[in-house]
């Protein structure tokens, strides 16, 4: 079954491709030839048996999410977290630049320098 030939050297066994006869009866199935036989595999988003018409039943995607859907959810979540991290870093950097950036020209960073303070004390005395 599944082979032709006698198995002798003059007539070796050769696999028969049963899929050529289209044995799978469900329109949502695919025939896969195997050594000595075949499989009727339901297409993605279906489960059951493709050997008979109506054997492949649609999978409820809400109850059984596909791995592609799970991967997409992880990718979207990672993108959102990454975007949030960039936003926090950029906001912190901008805030730091605003607080210290305007005083860089004088070199005082918003505080009177030691020399200025000493001069004021000397001139007042």
TORPA-4810 file (N, C-alpha, C, O; in nm, 3 decimals):
<nodes>
NODE_1_0.085_-0.117_0.000_0.000_0.000_0.000_0.089_0.124_0.000_0.180_0.133_0.083_X
NODE_2_0.066_0.218_-0.090_0.143_0.341_-0.096_0.268_0.333_-0.182_0.336_0.433_-0.202_X
NODE_3_0.301_0.210_-0.233_0.419_0.192_-0.315_0.385_0.110_-0.439_0.288_0.035_-0.441_X
NODE_4_0.467_0.126_-0.541_0.460_0.038_-0.658_0.592_-0.037_-0.666_0.690_0.005_-0.604_X
NODE_5_0.594_-0.145_-0.740_0.715_-0.226_-0.755_0.710_-0.346_-0.663_0.627_-0.356_-0.573_X
NODE_6_0.801_-0.439_-0.690_0.804_-0.563_-0.612_0.905_-0.559_-0.499_0.901_-0.643_-0.409_X
NODE_7_0.994_-0.463_-0.504_1.098_-0.457_-0.402_1.223_-0.530_-0.444_1.324_-0.525_-0.374_X
NODE_8_1.218_-0.597_-0.557_1.337_-0.664_-0.609_1.426_-0.561_-0.677_1.382_-0.451_-0.709_X
NODE_9_1.550_-0.597_-0.700_1.644_-0.505_-0.763_1.592_-0.458_-0.899_1.612_-0.342_-0.935_X
NODE_10_1.527_-0.546_-0.974_1.477_-0.510_-1.106_1.352_-0.422_-1.098_1.323_-0.348_-1.192_X
NODE_11_1.279_-0.428_-0.988_1.158_-0.347_-0.969_1.156_-0.289_-0.826_1.083_-0.339_-0.740_X
NODE_12_1.238_-0.183_-0.800_1.243_-0.129_-0.664_1.109_-0.064_-0.626_1.030_-0.026_-0.712_X
NODE_13_1.087_-0.054_-0.498_0.965_0.011_-0.447_0.973_0.161_-0.473_1.075_0.224_-0.447_X
NODE_14_0.865_0.216_-0.523_0.856_0.359_-0.550_0.730_0.412_-0.483_0.623_0.352_-0.493_X
NODE_15_0.744_0.523_-0.415_0.631_0.584_-0.346_0.526_0.631_-0.447_0.560_0.686_-0.551_X
NODE_16_0.402_0.609_-0.415_0.290_0.660_-0.495_0.247_0.793_-0.433_0.228_0.803_-0.312_X
NODE_17_0.232_0.895_-0.516_0.184_1.024_-0.467_0.031_1.021_-0.468_-0.033_1.050_-0.569_X
NODE_18_-0.026_0.985_-0.354_-0.171_0.975_-0.342_-0.239_1.111_-0.357_-0.358_1.116_-0.389_X
NODE_19_-0.167_1.219_-0.334_-0.227_1.353_-0.341_-0.270_1.387_-0.484_-0.356_1.473_-0.502_X
NODE_20_-0.212_1.321_-0.583_-0.253_1.347_-0.722_-0.400_1.311_-0.744_-0.464_1.368_-0.832_X
NODE_21_-0.452_1.218_-0.666_-0.593_1.177_-0.677_-0.685_1.267_-0.594_-0.806_1.243_-0.589_X
NODE_22_-0.630_1.369_-0.529_-0.705_1.463_-0.445_-0.794_1.392_-0.343_-0.917_1.404_-0.349_X
NODE_23_-0.732_1.318_-0.250_-0.811_1.240_-0.154_-0.872_1.323_-0.041_-0.966_1.277_0.025_X
NODE_24_-0.823_1.442_-0.017_-0.875_1.524_0.093_-1.007_1.586_0.049_-1.014_1.649_-0.057_X
NODE_25_-1.111_1.567_0.129_-1.246_1.606_0.089_-1.289_1.743_0.141_-1.388_1.798_0.093_X
NODE_26_-1.217_1.799_0.237_-1.254_1.931_0.287_-1.181_2.038_0.207_-1.061_2.027_0.183_X
NODE_27_-1.254_2.142_0.166_-1.194_2.248_0.085_-1.092_2.332_0.164_-1.014_2.405_0.104_X
NODE_28_-1.093_2.321_0.295_-0.998_2.395_0.380_-0.884_2.305_0.428_-0.831_2.324_0.537_X
NODE_29_-0.848_2.207_0.345_-0.741_2.116_0.382_-0.638_2.108_0.270_-0.662_2.149_0.157_X
NODE_30_-0.522_2.053_0.305_-0.411_2.038_0.213_-0.362_1.895_0.221_-0.343_1.841_0.330_X
NODE_31_-0.341_1.832_0.105_-0.288_1.696_0.101_-0.136_1.703_0.105_-0.074_1.778_0.031_X
NODE_32_-0.076_1.623_0.194_0.069_1.614_0.206_0.109_1.469_0.182_0.069_1.379_0.256_X
NODE_33_0.188_1.447_0.076_0.234_1.313_0.044_0.342_1.271_0.142_0.431_1.350_0.173_X
NODE_34_0.335_1.149_0.191_0.437_1.093_0.280_0.485_0.962_0.219_0.423_0.911_0.126_X
NODE_35_0.595_0.908_0.269_0.642_0.778_0.218_0.539_0.671_0.252_0.518_0.639_0.368_X
NODE_36_0.477_0.618_0.151_0.380_0.512_0.169_0.241_0.558_0.209_0.158_0.474_0.243_X
NODE_37_0.213_0.686_0.208_0.080_0.733_0.247_0.061_0.881_0.220_0.129_0.939_0.134_X
NODE_38_-0.031_0.942_0.292_-0.059_1.085_0.277_-0.131_1.135_0.400_-0.185_1.057_0.479_X
NODE_39_-0.130_1.269_0.417_-0.201_1.335_0.527_-0.295_1.439_0.467_-0.265_1.500_0.365_X
NODE_40_-0.406_1.460_0.531_-0.497_1.569_0.495_-0.494_1.667_0.613_-0.562_1.648_0.713_X
NODE_41_-0.414_1.771_0.597_-0.394_1.868_0.705_-0.484_1.988_0.682_-0.487_2.044_0.572_X
NODE_42_-0.557_2.028_0.787_-0.641_2.147_0.777_-0.553_2.271_0.765_-0.447_2.279_0.827_X
NODE_43_-0.597_2.368_0.686_-0.525_2.494_0.670_-0.516_2.567_0.804_-0.588_2.535_0.898_X
NODE_44_-0.425_2.667_0.811_-0.415_2.746_0.933_-0.549_2.812_0.959_-0.622_2.842_0.864_X
NODE_45_-0.582_2.835_1.080_-0.712_2.890_1.126_-0.823_2.786_1.124_-0.940_2.820_1.146_X
NODE_46_-0.789_2.659_1.096_-0.888_2.550_1.099_-0.828_2.434_1.178_-0.706_2.419_1.184_X
NODE_47_-0.914_2.352_1.236_-0.868_2.230_1.303_-0.962_2.118_1.267_-1.073_2.141_1.220_X
NODE_48_-0.918_1.996_1.290_-1.001_1.879_1.261_-0.936_1.789_1.159_-0.813_1.779_1.153_X
NODE_49_-1.019_1.723_1.079_-0.972_1.627_0.980_-1.014_1.670_0.841_-1.132_1.694_0.816_X
NODE_50_-0.918_1.679_0.750_-0.948_1.714_0.612_-0.985_1.595_0.526_-1.008_1.610_0.406_X
NODE_51_-0.992_1.475_0.588_-1.025_1.355_0.511_-1.170_1.356_0.464_-1.201_1.292_0.363_X
NODE_52_-1.258_1.426_0.534_-1.399_1.429_0.496_-1.448_1.573_0.482_-1.395_1.663_0.547_X
NODE_53_-1.548_1.594_0.399_-1.604_1.728_0.378_-1.660_1.779_0.511_-1.728_1.706_0.582_X
NODE_54_-1.630_1.903_0.544_-1.678_1.961_0.669_-1.595_1.921_0.789_-1.631_1.953_0.903_X
NODE_55_-1.484_1.851_0.766_-1.400_1.804_0.877_-1.310_1.912_0.935_-1.269_1.902_1.051_X
NODE_56_-1.279_2.014_0.856_-1.194_2.125_0.906_-1.286_2.234_0.958_-1.364_2.293_0.883_X
NODE_57_-1.276_2.261_1.088_-1.365_2.356_1.155_-1.286_2.483_1.186_-1.174_2.475_1.235_X
NODE_58_-1.344_2.602_1.158_-1.273_2.726_1.188_-1.241_2.737_1.337_-1.323_2.704_1.423_X
NODE_59_-1.120_2.783_1.366_-1.078_2.805_1.505_-1.123_2.944_1.546_-1.105_3.040_1.470_X
NODE_60_-1.181_2.957_1.664_-1.220_3.087_1.718_-1.092_3.160_1.758_-1.028_3.123_1.856_X
NODE_61_-1.053_3.263_1.682_-0.928_3.335_1.705_-0.926_3.407_1.840_-0.818_3.432_1.895_X
NODE_62_-1.042_3.440_1.894_-1.046_3.506_2.024_-1.012_3.409_2.137_-0.947_3.447_2.235_X
NODE_63_-1.054_3.284_2.123_-1.026_3.184_2.225_-0.889_3.121_2.207_-0.826_3.079_2.305_X
NODE_64_-0.841_3.113_2.082_-0.715_3.047_2.051_-0.633_3.138_1.960_-0.627_3.114_1.839_X
NODE_65_-0.568_3.241_2.015_-0.489_3.330_1.929_-0.372_3.255_1.866_-0.313_3.167_1.928_X
NODE_66_-0.340_3.290_1.743_-0.229_3.226_1.674_-0.097_3.281_1.727_-0.094_3.386_1.791_X
NODE_67_0.009_3.209_1.700_0.141_3.256_1.745_0.177_3.387_1.677_0.246_3.469_1.737_X
NODE_68_0.131_3.408_1.553_0.158_3.535_1.485_0.089_3.649_1.559_0.146_3.758_1.572_X
NODE_69_-0.032_3.625_1.607_-0.103_3.729_1.682_-0.036_3.760_1.814_-0.029_3.876_1.856_X
NODE_70_0.014_3.657_1.879_0.086_3.676_2.005_0.215_3.753_1.980_0.249_3.844_2.055_X
NODE_71_0.287_3.717_1.873_0.410_3.786_1.838_0.383_3.933_1.808_0.458_4.020_1.851_X
NODE_72_0.276_3.960_1.734_0.242_4.100_1.702_0.212_4.177_1.830_0.254_4.293_1.842_X
NODE_73_0.143_4.116_1.924_0.114_4.183_2.051_0.239_4.214_2.129_0.251_4.322_2.187_X
NODE_74_0.334_4.121_2.129_0.461_4.143_2.198_0.540_4.254_2.129_0.598_4.340_2.196_X
NODE_75_0.541_4.253_1.997_0.615_4.356_1.923_0.556_4.495_1.948_0.630_4.591_1.970_X
NODE_76_0.425_4.506_1.946_0.360_4.635_1.970_0.388_4.681_2.112_0.417_4.799_2.134_X
NODE_77_0.379_4.591_2.209_0.408_4.626_2.348_0.552_4.671_2.366_0.578_4.767_2.438_X
NODE_78_0.646_4.602_2.302_0.787_4.640_2.311_0.811_4.777_2.250_0.887_4.857_2.305_X
NODE_79_0.746_4.804_2.138_0.760_4.935_2.072_0.707_5.045_2.164_0.768_5.151_2.175_X
NODE_80_0.594_5.020_2.228_0.535_5.120_2.317_0.626_5.147_2.437_0.646_5.262_2.474_X
NODE_81_0.682_5.043_2.497_0.771_5.060_2.611_0.898_5.132_2.567_0.947_5.221_2.638_X
NODE_82_0.952_5.096_2.452_1.072_5.162_2.400_1.046_5.310_2.374_1.130_5.394_2.406_X
NODE_83_0.931_5.340_2.315_0.895_5.479_2.290_0.880_5.558_2.418_0.922_5.674_2.425_X
NODE_84_0.821_5.498_2.518_0.805_5.564_2.647_0.942_5.591_2.711_0.964_5.698_2.767_X
NODE_85_1.032_5.496_2.702_1.166_5.513_2.757_1.238_5.629_2.687_1.301_5.711_2.754_X
NODE_86_1.231_5.635_2.555_1.293_5.745_2.481_1.232_5.878_2.523_1.304_5.977_2.542_X
NODE_87_1.101_5.882_2.538_1.033_6.006_2.579_1.083_6.052_2.716_1.112_6.170_2.735_X
NODE_88_1.092_5.960_2.812_1.136_5.995_2.947_1.280_6.047_2.945_1.310_6.147_3.010_X
NODE_89_1.368_5.981_2.871_1.508_6.023_2.865_1.519_6.160_2.799_1.591_6.247_2.848_X
NODE_90_1.447_6.180_2.688_1.455_6.309_2.617_1.396_6.421_2.702_1.451_6.532_2.704_X
NODE_91_1.287_6.396_2.772_1.227_6.498_2.858_1.321_6.535_2.972_1.337_6.653_3.004_X
NODE_92_1.384_6.436_3.032_1.478_6.460_3.141_1.598_6.539_3.091_1.643_6.632_3.158_X
NODE_93_1.650_6.504_2.974_1.764_6.574_2.916_1.728_6.719_2.884_1.805_6.810_2.912_X
NODE_94_1.609_6.741_2.826_1.566_6.876_2.792_1.550_6.960_2.919_1.588_7.077_2.921_X
NODE_95_1.495_6.902_3.022_1.476_6.974_3.149_1.611_7.012_3.210_1.630_7.124_3.257_X
NODE_96_1.703_6.918_3.207_1.837_6.944_3.260_1.906_7.055_3.181_1.972_7.141_3.238_X
NODE_97_1.889_7.053_3.048_1.951_7.155_2.964_1.892_7.292_2.992_1.965_7.391_2.993_X
NODE_98_1.763_7.300_3.014_1.699_7.429_3.043_1.745_7.485_3.177_1.767_7.606_3.190_X
NODE_99_1.760_7.399_3.275_1.797_7.445_3.409_1.942_7.492_3.415_1.972_7.587_3.487_X
NODE_100_2.031_7.428_3.343_2.172_7.463_3.355_2.226_7.532_3.230_2.335_7.589_3.235_X
NODE_101_2.155_7.528_3.121_2.206_7.580_2.994_2.218_7.730_2.989_2.314_7.779_2.929_X
NODE_102_2.128_7.809_3.046_2.131_7.954_3.033_2.243_8.017_3.113_2.285_8.128_3.081_X
NODE_103_2.294_7.950_3.214_2.400_8.007_3.297_2.539_7.963_3.254_2.638_8.005_3.314_X
NODE_104_2.548_7.879_3.148_2.679_7.834_3.103_2.763_7.950_3.048_2.885_7.944_3.054_X
NODE_105_2.699_8.054_2.996_2.773_8.167_2.939_2.851_8.240_3.047_2.963_8.284_3.022_X
NODE_106_2.796_8.253_3.165_2.865_8.324_3.272_2.953_8.232_3.353_3.041_8.277_3.426_X
NODE_107_2.928_8.101_3.340_3.006_8.003_3.415_2.966_7.996_3.560_3.038_7.935_3.640_X
NODE_108_2.853_8.055_3.598_2.817_8.057_3.739_2.711_7.955_3.774_2.693_7.923_3.891_X
NODE_109_2.641_7.902_3.676_2.536_7.802_3.699_2.434_7.851_3.800_2.384_7.772_3.880_X
NODE_110_2.401_7.978_3.797_2.296_8.030_3.882_2.342_8.069_4.020_2.260_8.114_4.101_X
NODE_111_2.470_8.054_4.053_2.522_8.090_4.184_2.631_8.195_4.167_2.700_8.196_4.065_X
NODE_112_2.647_8.281_4.263_2.756_8.379_4.259_2.887_8.305_4.273_2.898_8.213_4.354_X
NODE_113_2.988_8.345_4.196_3.117_8.277_4.204_3.187_8.315_4.335_3.149_8.413_4.399_X
NODE_114_3.287_8.239_4.372_3.362_8.265_4.497_3.435_8.397_4.487_3.448_8.469_4.586_X
NODE_115_3.485_8.430_4.366_3.559_8.556_4.349_3.466_8.674_4.366_3.501_8.771_4.433_X
NODE_116_3.347_8.666_4.307_3.251_8.775_4.318_3.211_8.795_4.463_3.203_8.909_4.510_X
NODE_117_3.186_8.689_4.535_3.146_8.698_4.675_3.259_8.759_4.758_3.233_8.841_4.846_X
NODE_118_3.384_8.720_4.730_3.498_8.774_4.804_3.515_8.922_4.776_3.544_8.998_4.868_X
NODE_119_3.498_8.965_4.649_3.511_9.106_4.615_3.404_9.189_4.682_3.430_9.301_4.726_X
NODE_120_3.284_9.136_4.690_3.176_9.211_4.754_3.209_9.229_4.903_3.185_9.336_4.959_X
NODE_121_3.263_9.127_4.967_3.294_9.136_5.108_3.405_9.236_5.131_3.401_9.313_5.227_X
NODE_122_3.507_9.236_5.043_3.620_9.327_5.060_3.577_9.472_5.038_3.618_9.560_5.114_X
NODE_123_3.498_9.499_4.936_3.459_9.637_4.907_3.362_9.690_5.010_3.355_9.811_5.032_X
NODE_124_3.287_9.604_5.072_3.192_9.650_5.173_3.262_9.682_5.304_3.212_9.761_5.384_X
NODE_125_3.376_9.621_5.325_3.444_9.640_5.454_3.522_9.765_5.467_3.583_9.790_5.571_X
</nodes>
